[in-house]
Amino acid sequence: MKKLAFLDKILYLINSLLAVLLLLSFLLPHISPKSFPDFAVISLFVPVLLIVNIFFVIYWLLKLKKQFLLSFLILILGWMIMTPFYKLSGKNSSLNSDLKLMSYNVKTFDLFTKKEDSTVNGFAFLKEKNPDILAVQEYYKSSKIDIEFPYQYIKTKRGKYGLAIYSKYKIINSGTLNLKSDGNNIIFADILKQKDTIRIYNAHFESLRIKPNEDNFGESDSEKLLKRVSNAFKKQALQTELFLKHEQSWKGKKIICGDFNNTSYSWMYDKISKNKKDAFIEAGKGFGKTFNYWFPMRIDFILTDNDAIVNKFSTFSEKYSDHFAIQSKINW
């Protein structure tokens, strides 16, 4: 520190603070938000912490300063124990017997229905991608919806708002977990594909109700924002426990997909993804960004049981919602 210029000393203090925060974030998967909800908020900022610490490593290396070691060593530790932040290469194989599943938070179709030209709206996009299974979060019941599948299971709350599972394969059983939340829920459908019965969970965990394009994310002050987000994480933890209890009753093939409203660095992701495959990690490429914000947030997921083979994973860039659609080809 003595040999550093004044500005570099200030930068190193900032570097140290952000490096420690990144180090603390490694504990997130092990601490339930029910116990420390404020600490769980860090999970949303892990992508930023990773990017900033990478920047500091490059900065100090260019200046030939040993201060690069602080962030460098913490990043190496993170690389060893955290879920990947960026995938250099993906997997792009395919079999005729693959199940092609898309998960999409459509934001109540509000951007879909504003456009009169059906060639540029979201319904044309869905028809073009032609998934076998379409899991929709923030579904809104409307006569304008142009989605055609032979089978469907739709569960709404407050009349028209809810979740939907559309299928090309026969649905032989379906149900809902009836989360105690007006705007969030988890539903499931058991589909029959040849001789296989596959359970599809469509989850929309507690929303943070963050408005990224508004001042202070749509809240009057930072204290109220922190309290609201912390309370949402506590609800997510309770919903996760309810889901895990329900999931244990199903011993067959399964896919869990949906909008988790949290990142892959969170306690809830760690618990739900345990003994499963994350389709992005198995076959994805790049950041896997699923939320339309300036930094890469991956909060929508497709998870499978360990016996599944993930042949392809795609994140689409079309902007018909504040989320991006994700799709995977899966086989057993």
DRENTOR-877017 format. One line per field, with one value per residue (C-alpha): x, y, z; residue in one letter; residue number from 1. Coordinates in nm, 2 decimals. Example, Ala and Ser with C-alpha at 12.3 -4.5 7.8 and 13.67 -1.06 7.14 Angstrom:
<drentors>
xx: (1.23:1.37)
yy: (-0.45:-0.11)
zz: (0.78:0.71)
tidren: (a:s)
doke: (1:2)
</drentors>
This chain:
<drentors>
xx: (0.00:0.29:0.41:0.07:-0.04:-0.32:-0.59:-0.47:-0.50:-0.86:-0.92:-0.76:-0.98:-1.28:-1.13:-1.09:-1.45:-1.59:-1.36:-1.47:-1.84:-1.77:-1.60:-1.90:-2.13:-1.98:-2.18:-2.51:-2.61:-2.56:-2.76:-3.14:-3.30:-3.54:-3.25:-3.07:-3.29:-3.08:-2.77:-2.96:-2.99:-2.63:-2.72:-2.87:-2.54:-2.30:-2.27:-2.17:-1.92:-1.76:-1.73:-1.59:-1.33:-1.22:-1.18:-0.96:-0.74:-0.69:-0.63:-0.36:-0.19:-0.16:0.00:0.23:0.10:0.08:-0.26:-0.41:-0.37:-0.66:-0.93:-0.75:-0.73:-1.10:-1.21:-1.01:-1.19:-1.52:-1.44:-1.39:-1.70:-1.96:-2.19:-2.05:-2.09:-2.00:-1.99:-1.72:-1.87:-2.21:-2.36:-2.56:-2.66:-3.01:-3.20:-3.54:-3.66:-3.56:-3.82:-3.80:-3.92:-3.94:-3.99:-4.10:-4.22:-4.44:-4.53:-4.90:-4.86:-4.87:-4.61:-4.76:-5.10:-4.99:-4.88:-5.15:-4.91:-4.90:-4.58:-4.38:-4.56:-4.46:-4.72:-4.55:-4.22:-4.36:-4.49:-4.16:-3.97:-4.24:-4.16:-4.31:-4.38:-4.43:-4.42:-4.56:-4.52:-4.72:-4.99:-5.30:-5.62:-5.74:-5.93:-5.64:-5.40:-5.29:-5.12:-5.23:-5.14:-5.36:-5.32:-5.29:-5.31:-5.38:-5.41:-5.51:-5.55:-5.75:-5.95:-5.71:-5.35:-5.14:-4.93:-4.98:-4.83:-4.90:-4.81:-4.80:-4.82:-5.12:-5.14:-5.26:-5.23:-5.19:-5.21:-5.11:-4.92:-5.14:-4.87:-4.99:-4.92:-5.15:-4.91:-4.69:-4.75:-4.61:-4.81:-4.72:-4.84:-4.75:-4.71:-4.71:-4.44:-4.45:-4.41:-4.26:-4.44:-4.25:-4.35:-4.32:-4.30:-4.37:-4.26:-4.29:-4.14:-4.21:-4.15:-3.92:-4.14:-3.83:-3.87:-3.52:-3.60:-3.74:-3.55:-3.46:-3.61:-3.96:-3.94:-3.96:-3.62:-3.35:-3.45:-3.80:-3.65:-3.42:-3.71:-3.93:-3.67:-3.57:-3.93:-3.96:-3.65:-3.80:-4.12:-3.91:-3.74:-4.08:-4.20:-3.88:-3.94:-4.30:-4.18:-3.91:-4.16:-4.39:-4.12:-4.00:-4.33:-4.24:-3.97:-3.99:-3.85:-3.89:-3.82:-3.84:-3.85:-3.97:-3.89:-3.71:-3.68:-3.33:-2.99:-2.79:-2.59:-2.88:-2.98:-3.31:-3.13:-2.88:-3.16:-3.37:-3.09:-2.93:-2.90:-3.02:-2.88:-2.90:-2.96:-2.76:-2.46:-2.49:-2.53:-2.55:-2.31:-2.23:-2.39:-2.73:-2.89:-3.27:-3.37:-3.36:-3.13:-2.79:-2.59:-2.63:-2.89:-2.98:-3.31:-3.50:-3.40:-3.46:-3.35:-3.37:-3.32:-2.97:-3.06:-3.15:-2.93:-2.94:-2.85:-2.91:-2.99:-3.08:-3.15:-3.34:-3.27:-3.62:-3.77:-4.14:-4.12:-3.88:-3.76:-3.60:-3.73:-3.52:-3.54:-3.37:-3.37:-3.38:-3.36:-3.33)
yy: (0.00:0.24:0.23:0.30:0.64:0.81:0.72:0.36:0.34:0.44:0.19:-0.09:-0.01:-0.04:-0.35:-0.50:-0.43:-0.59:-0.88:-0.96:-0.93:-1.18:-1.41:-1.38:-1.47:-1.82:-1.88:-1.80:-2.15:-2.26:-2.00:-2.00:-1.66:-1.74:-1.69:-1.40:-1.25:-0.93:-1.14:-1.33:-1.00:-1.04:-1.33:-1.07:-0.89:-1.18:-1.13:-0.77:-0.87:-1.12:-0.87:-0.59:-0.83:-0.94:-0.58:-0.52:-0.82:-0.68:-0.33:-0.43:-0.67:-0.38:-0.17:-0.47:-0.46:-0.76:-0.63:-0.83:-1.14:-1.05:-1.07:-1.33:-1.58:-1.52:-1.56:-1.89:-2.02:-1.91:-2.09:-2.41:-2.40:-2.17:-2.24:-2.11:-1.74:-1.78:-2.09:-2.07:-2.35:-2.52:-2.84:-2.86:-3.22:-3.35:-3.67:-3.73:-3.86:-3.54:-3.36:-2.99:-2.77:-2.40:-2.19:-1.83:-1.56:-1.37:-1.08:-1.13:-1.10:-0.72:-0.67:-0.95:-0.80:-0.44:-0.53:-0.58:-0.75:-1.11:-1.16:-0.96:-1.04:-1.31:-1.57:-1.59:-1.64:-1.93:-2.10:-2.06:-2.22:-2.50:-2.66:-2.99:-2.84:-2.47:-2.36:-2.01:-1.79:-1.47:-1.61:-1.40:-1.54:-1.36:-1.44:-1.28:-1.56:-1.74:-2.06:-2.39:-2.72:-3.03:-3.05:-2.78:-2.73:-2.37:-2.26:-1.90:-1.68:-1.37:-1.48:-1.45:-1.44:-1.76:-2.03:-2.26:-2.58:-2.65:-2.99:-3.19:-3.50:-3.62:-3.49:-3.77:-3.59:-3.23:-3.02:-2.71:-2.65:-2.34:-2.12:-1.86:-1.57:-1.37:-1.35:-1.67:-2.04:-2.38:-2.62:-2.96:-3.18:-3.55:-3.61:-3.94:-3.96:-4.30:-4.53:-4.27:-4.06:-3.73:-3.48:-3.11:-2.86:-2.50:-2.27:-1.90:-1.83:-1.51:-1.20:-0.92:-0.66:-0.47:-0.21:-0.18:0.12:0.34:0.53:0.32:0.02:0.16:0.20:0.53:0.47:0.21:0.10:0.01:-0.16:-0.38:-0.48:-0.57:-0.78:-0.95:-1.04:-1.18:-1.40:-1.53:-1.63:-1.79:-2.01:-2.13:-2.19:-2.39:-2.61:-2.68:-2.76:-3.00:-3.19:-3.22:-3.32:-3.61:-3.79:-3.83:-4.09:-4.08:-3.87:-3.50:-3.15:-2.84:-2.51:-2.15:-1.81:-1.85:-1.47:-1.55:-1.64:-1.96:-1.84:-1.85:-2.09:-2.18:-2.27:-2.48:-2.68:-2.72:-2.81:-3.07:-3.41:-3.25:-3.12:-2.75:-2.74:-2.42:-2.57:-2.90:-2.75:-2.37:-2.10:-1.75:-1.58:-1.74:-1.41:-1.44:-1.10:-0.79:-0.57:-0.42:-0.69:-1.06:-1.21:-1.58:-1.62:-1.86:-2.22:-2.56:-2.85:-3.22:-3.54:-3.68:-3.96:-3.71:-3.61:-3.25:-3.22:-2.84:-2.52:-2.19:-1.84:-1.63:-1.26:-1.16:-0.89:-0.97:-0.95:-0.84:-1.20:-1.39:-1.73:-2.04:-2.38:-2.71:-3.05:-3.33:-3.71:-4.01)
zz: (0.00:0.08:-0.28:-0.43:-0.55:-0.35:-0.61:-0.63:-0.25:-0.27:-0.55:-0.35:-0.05:-0.28:-0.43:-0.08:0.02:-0.30:-0.28:0.08:-0.04:-0.31:-0.06:0.17:-0.12:-0.12:0.20:0.04:-0.06:0.30:0.49:0.47:0.40:0.68:0.92:0.75:0.48:0.44:0.37:0.10:-0.10:-0.20:-0.43:-0.68:-0.70:-0.74:-1.12:-1.06:-0.79:-1.03:-1.31:-1.09:-0.93:-1.28:-1.37:-1.06:-1.15:-1.50:-1.36:-1.11:-1.37:-1.62:-1.35:-1.25:-0.89:-0.66:-0.54:-0.82:-0.60:-0.36:-0.63:-0.83:-0.54:-0.45:-0.81:-0.84:-0.52:-0.67:-1.00:-0.80:-0.58:-0.76:-1.05:-1.37:-1.45:-1.81:-2.04:-2.31:-2.52:-2.54:-2.67:-2.99:-3.05:-3.12:-3.14:-3.29:-2.96:-2.77:-2.57:-2.66:-2.37:-2.35:-2.03:-2.06:-1.83:-2.07:-1.85:-1.89:-2.27:-2.25:-2.52:-2.72:-2.76:-2.83:-3.18:-3.45:-3.70:-3.60:-3.79:-3.53:-3.21:-2.95:-3.06:-3.40:-3.21:-3.01:-3.32:-3.50:-3.21:-3.19:-2.85:-2.74:-2.40:-2.33:-1.96:-1.92:-1.61:-1.56:-1.78:-1.85:-1.96:-2.28:-2.60:-2.79:-2.69:-3.00:-2.86:-3.01:-2.83:-2.81:-2.43:-2.16:-1.79:-1.68:-1.32:-1.25:-0.94:-0.91:-1.21:-1.50:-1.37:-1.32:-1.49:-1.79:-1.92:-2.29:-2.43:-2.76:-2.54:-2.35:-1.99:-1.77:-1.43:-1.32:-1.01:-0.82:-0.50:-0.42:-0.28:-0.04:-0.27:-0.50:-0.79:-0.76:-0.77:-0.88:-1.10:-1.25:-1.53:-1.59:-1.96:-2.15:-2.41:-2.57:-2.26:-2.04:-1.79:-1.73:-1.46:-1.56:-1.28:-1.38:-1.10:-1.04:-0.70:-0.50:-0.70:-0.59:-0.77:-0.87:-1.14:-1.29:-1.51:-1.23:-0.96:-0.66:-0.84:-0.79:-0.41:-0.21:-0.03:0.00:0.34:0.22:-0.09:0.12:0.35:0.06:-0.11:0.22:0.29:-0.06:0.00:0.32:0.13:-0.14:0.13:0.26:-0.10:-0.17:0.13:0.02:-0.33:-0.21:0.01:-0.29:-0.53:-0.30:-0.37:-0.74:-0.82:-1.20:-1.47:-1.42:-1.53:-1.31:-1.50:-1.44:-1.30:-0.97:-0.91:-0.78:-0.91:-0.92:-0.63:-0.39:-0.11:-0.29:-0.62:-0.43:-0.26:-0.57:-0.80:-0.57:-0.74:-1.07:-1.39:-1.48:-1.86:-1.90:-1.73:-1.92:-2.27:-2.26:-2.38:-2.28:-1.97:-2.01:-1.93:-1.88:-1.74:-1.95:-1.74:-1.80:-1.62:-1.68:-1.45:-1.49:-1.29:-1.52:-1.51:-1.66:-1.43:-1.49:-1.29:-1.30:-1.55:-1.82:-2.11:-2.20:-2.57:-2.62:-2.43:-2.58:-2.45:-2.70:-2.74:-2.87:-2.64:-2.60:-2.21:-1.94:-1.95:-2.23:-2.33:-2.26:-2.43:-2.40:-2.58:-2.32:-2.35:-2.12)
tidren: (m:k:k:l:a:f:l:d:k:i:l:y:l:i:n:s:l:l:a:v:l:l:l:l:s:f:l:l:p:h:i:s:p:k:s:f:p:d:f:a:v:i:s:l:f:v:p:v:l:l:i:v:n:i:f:f:v:i:y:w:l:l:k:l:k:k:q:f:l:l:s:f:l:i:l:i:l:g:w:m:i:m:t:p:f:y:k:l:s:g:k:n:s:s:l:n:s:d:l:k:l:m:s:y:n:v:k:t:f:d:l:f:t:k:k:e:d:s:t:v:n:g:f:a:f:l:k:e:k:n:p:d:i:l:a:v:q:e:y:y:k:s:s:k:i:d:i:e:f:p:y:q:y:i:k:t:k:r:g:k:y:g:l:a:i:y:s:k:y:k:i:i:n:s:g:t:l:n:l:k:s:d:g:n:n:i:i:f:a:d:i:l:k:q:k:d:t:i:r:i:y:n:a:h:f:e:s:l:r:i:k:p:n:e:d:n:f:g:e:s:d:s:e:k:l:l:k:r:v:s:n:a:f:k:k:q:a:l:q:t:e:l:f:l:k:h:e:q:s:w:k:g:k:k:i:i:c:g:d:f:n:n:t:s:y:s:w:m:y:d:k:i:s:k:n:k:k:d:a:f:i:e:a:g:k:g:f:g:k:t:f:n:y:w:f:p:m:r:i:d:f:i:l:t:d:n:d:a:i:v:n:k:f:s:t:f:s:e:k:y:s:d:h:f:a:i:q:s:k:i:n:w)
doke: (1:2:3:4:5:6:7:8:9:10:11:12:13:14:15:16:17:18:19:20:21:22:23:24:25:26:27:28:29:30:31:32:33:34:35:36:37:38:39:40:41:42:43:44:45:46:47:48:49:50:51:52:53:54:55:56:57:58:59:60:61:62:63:64:65:66:67:68:69:70:71:72:73:74:75:76:77:78:79:80:81:82:83:84:85:86:87:88:89:90:91:92:93:94:95:96:97:98:99:100:101:102:103:104:105:106:107:108:109:110:111:112:113:114:115:116:117:118:119:120:121:122:123:124:125:126:127:128:129:130:131:132:133:134:135:136:137:138:139:140:141:142:143:144:145:146:147:148:149:150:151:152:153:154:155:156:157:158:159:160:161:162:163:164:165:166:167:168:169:170:171:172:173:174:175:176:177:178:179:180:181:182:183:184:185:186:187:188:189:190:191:192:193:194:195:196:197:198:199:200:201:202:203:204:205:206:207:208:209:210:211:212:213:214:215:216:217:218:219:220:221:222:223:224:225:226:227:228:229:230:231:232:233:234:235:236:237:238:239:240:241:242:243:244:245:246:247:248:249:250:251:252:253:254:255:256:257:258:259:260:261:262:263:264:265:266:267:268:269:270:271:272:273:274:275:276:277:278:279:280:281:282:283:284:285:286:287:288:289:290:291:292:293:294:295:296:297:298:299:300:301:302:303:304:305:306:307:308:309:310:311:312:313:314:315:316:317:318:319:320:321:322:323:324:325:326:327:328:329:330:331:332)
</drentors>
